[in-house]
Amino acid sequence: MAWNEPGGSKDNDPWGNRGGKDQGPPDLDEVIRNIQKKLNGIFGGKGKGDGGGDGPTPIRAGGSGAGGIGALIVLLVVGLAVYDSIHVIQPAERGVVQRFGKYVDVMQPGLNFRFPRPIETVIRVDVDRNRDVLIGYRSGGNGRTTKSATVPGEALMLTRDENIVDVRFAIQYNVKSARDYLFNVKDPDLTLREASESAVREIVGRSDMDFLLKEGRSDVVERVKALTQETLDRYGSGLMVISVNMQDAQPPAEVQHAFDDAVKAREDQQRVINEAEAYSNDILPRARGAAARQIEEADGYKERVVARAEGEAKRFERILTEYLKAPDVTRERIYLETIEEVFGNSTKVMVDVEGGNNLLYLPLDRMMDRGAASPGAAPFTPTQSQLDQAARSAVRSAEQLIQRERDSSRGRERR
């Protein structure tokens, strides 16, 4: 039964409230004195009577006090041993365990229990932190590369075409094996720096300068990364290369101006080539189009001339057939058609009146102009029948004139 329950004993009050009177909690000093008395009883001390002094009785040498000190020392040693046996490994760490200096195991992240020192020792290795090494330069306080941070001994390298190039690399890596990192190589970080610099010099020495400065940057980076990792694995360094970045690649400062001039000349050459190609691309299609058009026109003219010639030949063959059947009629018809075609395209007609000596001149062009110039009058346009009639009259006059000339020539021959 609890001391403060109804019906319970009031003598069980932990605050020393005897007699059943509620006097409140005891004084703090009294509680401290009671604790001191109990500790003295444990370690062999003797407390004073209730009416004695407030302080604990001092421990006397040579008595039971010496055994209390020994027990305290043993307790402390046990506590330290237990404390040294507990190891909390963080997620980014690995704990390498050595027993009397010999490798035993690697502790994974979490709570681990091992033998205390000096039996076993634990070395913590951060395996997730990305470390970096700079080749050819050193970064300043703000993390940027400056001209004063260049390291010529690392940056200047000889290419395959016997040119000197200034290259700068930044390599990031981390620890992939804590055991190899601690025991296989004396200084793994220094080993990685030397291996990466050697790989860079080897790759640069196998490449031309133009290849490094232009299109070969990504290829050089991949080859440097592969060669560096191969060297580290052969040494068993326990390191893994994460990334390789070529920060800069340029000629040395002493020849930078000449190189800039060469670059500008190369750019001007490329610009002129591009302009010439653009002009060529503009002119050649036009020339090809004009040539194709002329070829098509020539082909059309050829087809037209050939077709006309073939038509004339067929027409001549038909006329020849008719001429063989009726030569006089065909000859006269050809003559009339020819005269009709000639006078049909002429604006001047000479008409010879039968029985007279004068010729009648018919100015068709002036008649047409006069009809067009008269106000309000429709322009004079001779009809086809009128033109045919005039042509027939001209033909008859010409035939009569020819006939008279023939008669006169016959009369002269008779005389």
C-alpha positions as CSV (number, residue, x, y, z in Angstrom):
1,M,0.0,0.0,0.0
2,A,1.3,3.4,-0.9
3,W,2.4,5.6,2.0
4,N,-0.1,8.4,1.1
5,E,-3.2,6.3,0.5
6,P,-6.1,6.5,2.9
7,G,-5.6,4.1,5.8
8,G,-1.9,3.6,5.0
9,S,1.0,4.1,7.4
10,K,2.2,7.6,7.6
11,D,5.6,6.4,8.8
12,N,6.5,5.6,5.3
13,D,6.8,9.2,4.2
14,P,10.1,9.4,2.2
15,W,10.5,13.0,3.2
16,G,10.8,12.0,6.9
17,N,7.5,13.4,7.9
18,R,6.9,11.3,10.9
19,G,4.0,11.4,13.3
20,G,1.4,11.9,10.6
21,K,1.7,15.7,10.5
22,D,1.9,17.3,7.1
23,Q,5.0,19.5,7.4
24,G,5.8,19.7,3.7
25,P,9.0,18.5,1.9
26,P,12.2,18.5,3.8
27,D,15.0,20.9,3.4
28,L,17.4,20.3,0.4
29,D,20.4,20.4,2.6
30,E,19.0,17.6,4.7
31,V,18.5,15.4,1.6
32,I,22.2,16.0,0.6
33,R,23.4,15.1,4.1
34,N,21.5,11.9,4.0
35,I,23.0,10.9,0.6
36,Q,26.5,11.7,2.0
37,K,25.9,9.5,5.0
38,K,24.9,6.6,2.8
39,L,28.0,7.0,0.5
40,N,30.2,7.0,3.6
41,G,28.6,3.8,4.8
42,I,29.3,2.2,1.4
43,F,33.0,3.2,1.3
44,G,33.7,2.4,5.0
45,G,33.2,5.8,6.6
46,K,31.2,6.4,9.8
47,G,28.7,9.1,10.1
48,K,28.2,11.2,13.2
49,G,25.2,11.1,15.4
50,D,22.1,12.9,14.6
51,G,23.2,15.8,16.7
52,G,26.7,15.9,15.3
53,G,28.2,18.1,12.6
54,D,26.7,18.5,9.2
55,G,29.7,17.2,7.1
56,P,30.6,13.6,6.4
57,T,33.2,11.8,8.4
58,P,36.6,11.9,6.6
59,I,38.0,8.6,5.4
60,R,41.0,7.4,7.3
61,A,44.0,5.8,5.6
62,G,44.9,2.2,6.3
63,G,41.3,1.1,7.1
64,S,38.4,0.2,5.0
65,G,38.8,3.5,3.0
66,A,41.6,2.0,1.0
67,G,39.4,-0.8,-0.2
68,G,36.8,1.8,-1.3
69,I,39.3,3.7,-3.4
70,G,40.4,0.4,-5.1
71,A,36.8,-0.5,-5.8
72,L,36.3,3.0,-7.3
73,I,39.4,2.6,-9.5
74,V,38.3,-0.8,-10.7
75,L,34.8,0.6,-11.4
76,L,36.4,3.4,-13.4
77,V,38.6,1.1,-15.4
78,V,35.6,-1.2,-16.2
79,G,33.6,1.8,-17.3
80,L,36.4,3.1,-19.6
81,A,36.8,-0.4,-21.1
82,V,33.1,-0.6,-21.8
83,Y,33.1,2.9,-23.3
84,D,36.1,2.1,-25.5
85,S,34.4,-1.1,-26.7
86,I,31.5,0.8,-28.2
87,H,32.0,2.3,-31.7
88,V,29.4,4.3,-33.6
89,I,30.4,4.4,-37.3
90,Q,28.7,7.2,-39.3
91,P,27.2,6.4,-42.8
92,A,30.0,8.1,-44.6
93,E,32.7,6.3,-42.6
94,R,34.3,2.8,-42.4
95,G,36.1,1.6,-39.3
96,V,39.3,-0.4,-40.0
97,V,40.0,-2.7,-37.0
98,Q,43.5,-3.7,-36.0
99,R,44.2,-6.3,-33.3
100,F,47.7,-5.8,-31.9
101,G,48.6,-3.9,-35.1
102,K,47.3,-6.6,-37.5
103,Y,44.3,-6.0,-39.8
104,V,41.2,-7.8,-38.6
105,D,38.0,-6.4,-40.1
106,V,36.2,-3.4,-41.5
107,M,33.3,-2.1,-39.5
108,Q,30.2,-0.9,-41.4
109,P,28.1,2.1,-40.4
110,G,26.1,1.6,-37.2
111,L,26.7,0.5,-33.6
112,N,29.7,-1.9,-33.3
113,F,31.3,-3.6,-30.3
114,R,35.0,-4.5,-30.3
115,F,37.7,-5.3,-27.8
116,P,39.0,-2.2,-26.0
117,R,42.4,-0.8,-26.5
118,P,45.2,-1.8,-26.5
119,I,43.8,-5.1,-27.7
120,E,42.1,-3.6,-30.8
121,T,42.3,-0.2,-32.3
122,V,39.8,1.3,-34.8
123,I,40.8,3.8,-37.5
124,R,37.9,5.8,-39.1
125,V,38.1,6.5,-42.8
126,D,35.8,8.9,-44.6
127,V,34.9,7.1,-47.9
128,D,32.1,9.4,-49.2
129,R,33.9,12.7,-49.2
130,N,34.9,13.8,-52.7
131,R,38.5,14.9,-52.7
132,D,40.3,16.8,-55.5
133,V,43.8,17.2,-56.9
134,L,44.8,20.1,-59.2
135,I,47.4,19.7,-61.8
136,G,49.0,22.8,-63.4
137,Y,47.5,25.4,-61.0
138,R,46.4,26.0,-57.5
139,S,43.0,27.6,-56.6
140,G,43.0,30.8,-54.7
141,G,41.1,31.6,-51.6
142,N,37.8,32.2,-53.4
143,G,38.1,28.9,-55.4
144,R,38.9,30.6,-58.7
145,T,41.9,30.1,-60.8
146,T,44.2,33.1,-61.2
147,K,47.3,33.7,-63.2
148,S,49.4,33.8,-60.1
149,A,48.2,30.3,-59.2
150,T,49.7,28.7,-62.2
151,V,52.4,26.0,-61.6
152,P,54.6,26.0,-64.7
153,G,56.4,22.8,-63.7
154,E,53.1,20.9,-63.9
155,A,51.2,23.0,-66.6
156,L,53.8,23.1,-69.4
157,M,53.9,19.9,-71.5
158,L,55.3,18.8,-74.8
159,T,53.0,17.5,-77.6
160,R,53.6,15.0,-80.3
161,D,54.2,17.7,-82.9
162,E,56.9,19.3,-80.7
163,N,54.9,22.2,-79.4
164,I,54.6,23.3,-75.8
165,V,51.1,23.6,-74.4
166,D,49.8,24.9,-71.1
167,V,47.2,22.5,-69.7
168,R,45.3,22.5,-66.4
169,F,43.4,19.6,-65.0
170,A,41.1,19.1,-61.9
171,I,40.6,15.5,-60.8
172,Q,38.0,14.4,-58.2
173,Y,38.3,11.1,-56.4
174,N,37.2,9.3,-53.2
175,V,38.1,6.1,-51.2
176,K,36.6,2.9,-52.5
177,S,38.5,0.5,-50.2
178,A,39.4,1.7,-46.7
179,R,41.8,-1.2,-46.1
180,D,43.8,-0.7,-49.3
181,Y,43.8,3.1,-48.6
182,L,45.5,2.6,-45.2
183,F,47.9,-0.3,-45.7
184,N,48.9,-0.8,-49.4
185,V,50.4,2.6,-50.2
186,K,52.3,4.9,-47.9
187,D,50.7,8.2,-49.2
188,P,47.7,7.4,-51.4
189,D,46.8,11.1,-52.1
190,L,50.4,11.9,-53.2
191,T,50.4,8.7,-55.3
192,L,47.2,9.8,-57.1
193,R,48.7,13.2,-57.9
194,E,51.8,11.7,-59.4
195,A,49.8,9.0,-61.3
196,S,47.4,11.6,-62.7
197,E,50.2,14.0,-63.7
198,S,52.0,11.1,-65.4
199,A,48.8,10.1,-67.3
200,V,48.3,13.7,-68.4
201,R,51.8,14.0,-69.7
202,E,51.5,10.7,-71.6
203,I,48.2,11.5,-73.3
204,V,49.4,15.1,-74.2
205,G,52.7,13.7,-75.5
206,R,50.7,11.4,-77.9
207,S,48.5,14.2,-79.2
208,D,48.9,17.1,-81.5
209,M,48.5,20.7,-80.3
210,D,45.5,21.5,-82.6
211,F,43.8,18.3,-81.4
212,L,44.2,19.4,-77.7
213,L,43.0,22.9,-78.3
214,K,40.0,22.1,-80.5
215,E,38.1,18.9,-80.9
216,G,40.1,16.5,-78.7
217,R,39.3,17.9,-75.3
218,S,36.7,15.3,-74.4
219,D,38.8,12.4,-75.8
220,V,41.8,13.5,-73.8
221,V,39.8,13.7,-70.6
222,E,38.4,10.2,-71.0
223,R,41.8,8.7,-71.7
224,V,43.4,10.5,-68.7
225,K,40.7,9.2,-66.4
226,A,41.1,5.6,-67.7
227,L,44.9,5.6,-67.5
228,T,44.9,7.1,-64.0
229,Q,42.4,4.6,-62.7
230,E,44.4,1.8,-64.2
231,T,47.6,2.9,-62.4
232,L,45.8,3.3,-59.1
233,D,44.3,-0.2,-59.4
234,R,47.7,-1.7,-60.2
235,Y,49.2,-0.1,-57.1
236,G,46.2,-1.2,-54.9
237,S,45.7,2.4,-53.6
238,G,42.0,1.9,-52.7
239,L,41.1,5.2,-54.6
240,M,38.5,5.7,-57.3
241,V,38.6,8.5,-59.8
242,I,35.2,10.2,-60.1
243,S,35.7,12.8,-62.7
244,V,38.5,14.5,-64.7
245,N,38.0,18.1,-66.0
246,M,40.3,20.0,-68.4
247,Q,40.1,23.5,-67.0
248,D,42.2,25.1,-69.7
249,A,44.5,24.4,-72.6
250,Q,46.4,27.1,-74.4
251,P,49.9,28.0,-75.7
252,P,52.4,29.4,-73.3
253,A,52.1,33.1,-72.4
254,E,55.3,33.9,-74.4
255,V,53.7,33.0,-77.7
256,Q,50.1,33.7,-76.9
257,H,50.0,36.9,-79.1
258,A,51.4,35.0,-82.2
259,F,48.9,32.2,-81.5
260,D,46.1,34.7,-81.3
261,D,47.1,36.1,-84.7
262,A,47.2,32.6,-86.2
263,V,43.7,31.9,-84.7
264,K,42.4,35.2,-86.2
265,A,43.9,34.4,-89.6
266,R,42.3,30.9,-89.5
267,E,39.0,32.5,-88.6
268,D,39.3,35.0,-91.4
269,Q,40.1,32.2,-93.8
270,Q,37.1,30.2,-92.7
271,R,34.9,33.4,-93.0
272,V,36.1,34.0,-96.6
273,I,35.5,30.3,-97.4
274,N,32.0,30.6,-96.0
275,E,31.3,33.7,-98.0
276,A,32.6,32.1,-101.2
277,E,30.5,29.1,-100.6
278,A,27.4,31.3,-100.0
279,Y,28.1,33.2,-103.3
280,S,28.6,29.9,-105.1
281,N,25.4,28.5,-103.7
282,D,23.6,31.7,-104.9
283,I,25.1,31.8,-108.4
284,L,25.3,28.2,-109.4
285,P,21.5,27.5,-109.1
286,R,20.8,30.6,-111.2
287,A,23.3,29.5,-113.8
288,R,21.9,26.0,-113.8
289,G,18.4,27.4,-114.2
290,A,19.4,29.6,-117.1
291,A,21.2,26.8,-118.8
292,A,18.3,24.5,-118.4
293,R,15.9,27.2,-119.7
294,Q,18.2,27.7,-122.8
295,I,18.3,24.0,-123.3
296,E,14.5,23.8,-123.2
297,E,14.2,26.7,-125.6
298,A,16.6,25.1,-128.0
299,D,14.8,21.8,-127.8
300,G,11.5,23.6,-128.4
301,Y,12.9,25.5,-131.4
302,K,14.4,22.3,-132.7
303,E,11.0,20.5,-132.4
304,R,9.2,23.4,-134.0
305,V,11.6,23.7,-137.0
306,V,11.7,19.9,-137.5
307,A,7.9,19.8,-137.3
308,R,7.5,22.6,-139.8
309,A,10.0,21.1,-142.1
310,E,8.2,17.8,-142.0
311,G,4.9,19.5,-142.6
312,E,6.3,21.4,-145.6
313,A,7.8,18.2,-147.0
314,K,4.5,16.4,-146.6
315,R,2.6,19.4,-148.2
316,F,5.1,19.4,-151.1
317,E,4.6,15.7,-151.6
318,R,0.9,16.2,-151.8
319,I,1.3,19.1,-154.2
320,L,3.6,17.0,-156.3
321,T,1.0,14.3,-156.4
322,E,-1.6,16.7,-157.7
323,Y,0.9,18.3,-160.1
324,L,1.6,15.0,-161.7
325,K,-2.2,14.5,-162.2
326,A,-2.9,18.1,-163.6
327,P,0.3,20.1,-164.1
328,D,-1.4,23.3,-165.6
329,V,-4.1,23.5,-163.1
330,T,-1.8,22.9,-160.2
331,R,0.8,25.4,-161.5
332,E,-1.9,28.1,-161.9
333,R,-3.3,27.4,-158.5
334,I,0.1,27.7,-156.9
335,Y,0.7,30.9,-158.7
336,L,-2.6,32.3,-157.6
337,E,-2.1,31.3,-154.0
338,T,1.4,32.9,-154.0
339,I,0.1,36.1,-155.5
340,E,-2.8,36.2,-153.1
341,E,-0.5,35.7,-150.1
342,V,1.8,38.5,-151.4
343,F,-0.9,41.0,-152.0
344,G,-2.8,40.0,-148.9
345,N,0.0,41.3,-146.8
346,S,0.5,44.5,-148.8
347,T,-1.1,47.9,-148.1
348,K,-0.5,49.2,-151.6
349,V,-2.3,47.7,-154.7
350,M,-1.6,48.7,-158.3
351,V,-4.6,48.0,-160.6
352,D,-4.2,47.9,-164.4
353,V,-7.4,48.8,-166.2
354,E,-8.1,46.7,-169.3
355,G,-7.8,48.8,-172.5
356,G,-6.0,51.7,-170.8
357,N,-2.4,52.7,-170.3
358,N,-2.6,54.0,-166.8
359,L,-2.4,52.0,-163.6
360,L,-4.7,52.6,-160.7
361,Y,-3.1,53.0,-157.4
362,L,-5.1,52.0,-154.3
363,P,-3.5,53.3,-151.1
364,L,-5.1,51.0,-148.6
365,D,-2.8,52.1,-145.7
366,R,-3.9,55.8,-146.1
367,M,-7.5,54.8,-146.4
368,M,-7.2,52.9,-143.1
369,D,-5.4,55.8,-141.4
370,R,-8.0,58.3,-142.7
371,G,-10.9,56.2,-141.4
372,A,-9.2,56.0,-138.0
373,A,-8.5,59.7,-137.9
374,S,-12.1,60.9,-138.7
375,P,-13.8,62.0,-135.5
376,G,-16.8,59.9,-134.5
377,A,-16.2,57.5,-137.3
378,A,-15.3,53.9,-136.8
379,P,-11.8,52.9,-138.0
380,F,-11.8,51.6,-141.5
381,T,-10.9,47.9,-141.5
382,P,-11.2,46.1,-144.9
383,T,-13.0,42.8,-144.7
384,Q,-11.5,39.7,-145.9
385,S,-13.8,39.6,-149.0
386,Q,-12.6,43.1,-150.0
387,L,-9.0,42.1,-149.7
388,D,-9.7,38.9,-151.7
389,Q,-11.5,40.9,-154.4
390,A,-8.6,43.4,-154.6
391,A,-6.1,40.6,-154.8
392,R,-8.1,38.9,-157.6
393,S,-8.3,42.2,-159.5
394,A,-4.5,42.6,-159.1
395,V,-4.0,39.0,-160.3
396,R,-6.2,39.5,-163.4
397,S,-4.4,42.7,-164.2
398,A,-1.1,40.9,-163.8
399,E,-2.2,38.1,-166.0
400,Q,-3.5,40.5,-168.7
401,L,-0.2,42.3,-168.6
402,I,1.7,39.1,-169.0
403,Q,-0.5,38.0,-171.8
404,R,0.0,41.3,-173.7
405,E,3.7,41.0,-173.3
406,R,3.6,37.5,-174.7
407,D,1.5,38.6,-177.7
408,S,3.8,41.5,-178.4
409,S,6.8,39.2,-178.2
410,R,5.2,36.7,-180.6
411,G,4.4,39.5,-183.1
412,R,7.9,40.7,-183.1
413,E,9.2,37.2,-183.7
414,R,6.9,36.9,-186.8
415,R,8.3,40.0,-188.3
